[in-house]
């Protein structure tokens, strides 16, 4: 499994955005965490719209399908 380094928390296991599933928890810099609520790929599949819930608020982020994200 791949590993990436986050600021403030060090090294974490990671996987590409295309392998995420609803319910996965993503960890960001300084220990912030988000839960995946929905995944919608673009027409080409190179990017994915990810709906995240963090601290009671929903956000949509567009990320490259191959981008590595830390799994918390």
C-alpha positions in Angstrom: 0.0 0.0 0.0 1.2 3.5 -0.8 2.0 6.0 2.0 1.9 9.8 2.1 3.1 12.3 4.6 0.6 14.8 6.1 1.7 18.0 7.8 1.3 17.8 11.5 0.6 14.0 11.7 3.3 12.2 9.8 3.1 9.2 7.5 -0.2 7.4 6.7 -1.5 4.6 4.4 -3.0 6.1 1.2 -5.0 5.0 -1.8 -6.1 6.7 -5.1 -9.4 8.5 -5.1 -10.7 6.0 -7.7 -10.5 3.3 -5.1 -12.5 5.1 -2.4 -15.9 3.8 -1.3 -18.8 5.5 0.5 -18.1 5.5 4.2 -14.3 5.7 3.9 -12.7 8.3 6.2 -10.1 10.6 4.6 -7.5 12.2 6.8 -6.1 15.7 5.9 -3.2 17.8 7.2 -3.2 18.5 11.0 -5.5 15.6 11.7 -8.8 16.8 10.1 -11.0 14.0 8.9 -13.8 13.7 6.4 -16.3 10.9 5.6 -17.0 10.1 2.0 -20.8 10.4 1.2 -20.9 10.1 -2.6 -18.5 9.6 -5.5 -19.4 10.9 -9.1 -16.8 10.4 -11.8 -16.7 12.9 -14.7 -17.5 11.8 -18.3 -13.8 11.0 -19.0 -13.3 9.4 -15.6 -10.0 11.3 -15.0 -11.6 13.3 -12.2 -14.1 12.4 -9.5 -16.5 14.7 -7.6 -16.4 13.6 -4.0 -19.1 14.6 -1.5 -17.5 14.8 2.0 -19.0 15.3 5.5 -16.7 17.0 8.0 -17.8 18.4 11.4 -21.5 18.4 10.4 -21.0 20.2 7.0 -21.1 18.7 3.5 -18.6 19.8 0.9 -18.0 18.7 -2.7 -14.4 18.4 -3.9 -13.2 17.6 -7.4 -10.1 15.5 -7.3 -8.0 13.6 -9.9 -8.8 9.9 -10.0 -5.1 9.0 -9.4 -4.6 11.4 -6.5 -3.4 9.7 -3.3 -5.4 10.5 -0.2 -4.6 9.3 3.4 -7.0 6.8 4.9 -7.8 7.6 8.5 
